[in-house]
Amino acid sequence: MRTAAKIIVAGVSTVALAGGIGAGLAYADPTDPTPTPTPTASASPTEKADPRVDVRKRRGLLATALHGEVTLAGKQHRVVVFQRGPAQKVDGSTLTVRSADGYTATYVIGTETKVRKNREAATAADLQADDRIHVIAVEDGSTLKALRVRAID
């Protein structure tokens, strides 16, 4: 019985040693003989990356969100609503937006609403159907009052 135990221990040890040596060789000797490229500076100091790309990366979930609402704490709780999609209808002081998933909402555009179109200050009269819209609003009862409207035609 003692001899059998020695044989088993010797066999297991040999397999473990061979596996360790094989892993070490695989790690130390790459199978691909091509040299690893060294990093080089590709952009000159005068070139700057587009800052909007960094902003989109930081926004994460909001960069791809279609619509939603958030309840903010404070002296008075506020429900903030946001939506992204094409304008379905623009009628005086109301704006109807339909997101890609079919969600549709109508927002009231007041005098305190900040409207921008193509990155410039605009008014509600400048908005047109089929403009790409991103609206941020507050819920006031059953009314959605737009705080900010960004449009791109």
C-alpha positions as CSV (number, residue, x, y, z in Angstrom):
1,M,0.0,0.0,0.0
2,R,2.8,2.3,0.8
3,T,4.4,1.7,-2.6
4,A,1.1,2.6,-4.4
5,A,0.8,5.9,-2.6
6,K,4.4,6.8,-3.6
7,I,3.7,6.0,-7.2
8,I,0.5,8.2,-7.2
9,V,2.3,11.1,-5.5
10,A,5.2,10.9,-7.9
11,G,2.7,10.8,-10.9
12,V,0.7,13.8,-9.7
13,S,3.9,15.8,-9.0
14,T,5.2,15.0,-12.5
15,V,2.0,16.2,-14.1
16,A,2.0,19.4,-12.0
17,L,5.7,20.1,-12.8
18,A,5.1,19.5,-16.5
19,G,2.1,21.8,-16.5
20,G,4.0,24.6,-14.7
21,I,6.9,24.3,-17.1
22,G,4.6,24.4,-20.1
23,A,2.8,27.5,-18.8
24,G,6.1,29.2,-18.1
25,L,7.3,28.5,-21.7
26,A,4.1,29.6,-23.2
27,Y,4.3,32.9,-21.3
28,A,8.0,33.5,-22.0
29,D,8.1,32.5,-25.7
30,P,5.4,34.2,-27.8
31,T,4.3,32.1,-30.8
32,D,4.0,35.2,-32.9
33,P,7.5,36.2,-34.1
34,T,6.4,39.8,-35.1
35,P,7.9,42.5,-32.9
36,T,5.7,44.5,-30.6
37,P,5.3,48.0,-32.0
38,T,6.4,50.8,-29.7
39,P,4.0,53.7,-29.1
40,T,4.7,56.9,-30.9
41,A,3.1,60.3,-30.7
42,S,0.6,60.6,-33.5
43,A,-1.0,63.9,-32.8
44,S,0.9,67.1,-32.9
45,P,0.5,69.5,-30.0
46,T,-1.6,71.9,-32.1
47,E,-4.2,69.3,-32.8
48,K,-7.0,69.0,-30.2
49,A,-9.4,66.1,-29.9
50,D,-13.1,66.9,-30.3
51,P,-14.3,67.9,-26.7
52,R,-17.8,66.7,-27.5
53,V,-16.5,63.1,-27.7
54,D,-15.2,63.3,-24.1
55,V,-18.5,64.7,-23.0
56,R,-20.5,61.9,-24.6
57,K,-18.3,59.3,-22.9
58,R,-18.9,60.9,-19.5
59,R,-22.6,61.1,-20.0
60,G,-22.8,57.4,-20.5
61,L,-26.4,56.3,-20.1
62,L,-27.8,59.7,-20.8
63,A,-26.1,59.9,-24.2
64,T,-28.3,57.0,-25.5
65,A,-31.4,57.5,-23.4
66,L,-34.6,58.2,-25.3
67,H,-36.8,59.5,-22.5
68,G,-37.2,59.3,-18.8
69,E,-37.9,61.2,-15.6
70,V,-36.0,61.8,-12.4
71,T,-37.4,63.0,-9.0
72,L,-35.1,65.6,-7.4
73,A,-35.0,66.2,-3.6
74,G,-35.0,69.6,-2.1
75,K,-37.3,71.9,-0.2
76,Q,-39.9,70.8,-2.8
77,H,-39.5,67.6,-4.7
78,R,-39.4,68.2,-8.5
79,V,-40.0,65.7,-11.3
80,V,-37.6,66.4,-14.2
81,V,-38.5,64.9,-17.5
82,F,-36.3,64.5,-20.6
83,Q,-37.0,63.2,-24.1
84,R,-35.1,62.9,-27.3
85,G,-36.6,62.4,-30.8
86,P,-38.0,64.2,-33.8
87,A,-40.6,66.9,-33.4
88,Q,-44.0,65.7,-34.5
89,K,-45.8,69.0,-34.2
90,V,-44.9,72.5,-33.3
91,D,-47.9,74.7,-32.6
92,G,-47.2,78.2,-31.1
93,S,-46.2,77.4,-27.5
94,T,-46.5,73.6,-27.6
95,L,-44.0,71.1,-28.9
96,T,-44.9,67.4,-29.4
97,V,-41.9,65.0,-29.5
98,R,-42.0,61.3,-30.4
99,S,-39.1,59.0,-29.4
100,A,-37.8,56.1,-31.4
101,D,-39.6,53.6,-29.2
102,G,-43.0,55.3,-29.9
103,Y,-43.3,57.4,-26.6
104,T,-45.0,60.7,-27.4
105,A,-45.3,63.7,-25.1
106,T,-46.4,67.4,-25.5
107,Y,-44.4,70.1,-23.8
108,V,-45.4,73.7,-23.1
109,I,-42.8,76.3,-24.2
110,G,-43.0,79.4,-22.0
111,T,-41.1,82.7,-21.9
112,E,-38.5,81.2,-19.5
113,T,-37.8,78.2,-21.8
114,K,-34.3,78.4,-23.3
115,V,-34.4,77.3,-26.9
116,R,-31.3,76.6,-29.1
117,K,-31.3,75.4,-32.7
118,N,-28.1,74.3,-34.4
119,R,-26.1,75.5,-31.4
120,E,-27.4,79.0,-31.6
121,A,-30.0,80.9,-29.5
122,A,-33.5,80.5,-31.0
123,T,-37.2,80.9,-30.2
124,A,-40.1,78.5,-30.3
125,A,-41.1,80.0,-33.7
126,D,-37.8,78.7,-35.1
127,L,-38.7,75.0,-34.4
128,Q,-40.1,72.9,-37.1
129,A,-41.6,69.4,-37.5
130,D,-38.9,66.7,-38.0
131,D,-36.2,68.7,-36.2
132,R,-34.2,66.4,-33.9
133,I,-35.2,67.5,-30.4
134,H,-33.8,67.1,-26.9
135,V,-36.1,68.6,-24.3
136,I,-35.8,68.9,-20.6
137,A,-38.9,69.8,-18.7
138,V,-40.5,69.9,-15.2
139,E,-43.8,68.2,-14.4
140,D,-46.4,70.6,-13.1
141,G,-49.5,68.5,-12.4
142,S,-50.3,67.0,-15.7
143,T,-48.5,69.7,-17.7
144,L,-44.9,69.3,-18.9
145,K,-43.2,72.8,-18.8
146,A,-40.1,72.8,-21.0
147,L,-37.0,74.3,-19.4
148,R,-34.6,73.7,-22.3
149,V,-35.1,72.7,-25.9
150,R,-32.2,71.8,-28.2
151,A,-33.0,71.3,-31.8
152,I,-31.0,70.3,-34.9
153,D,-32.5,70.4,-38.3
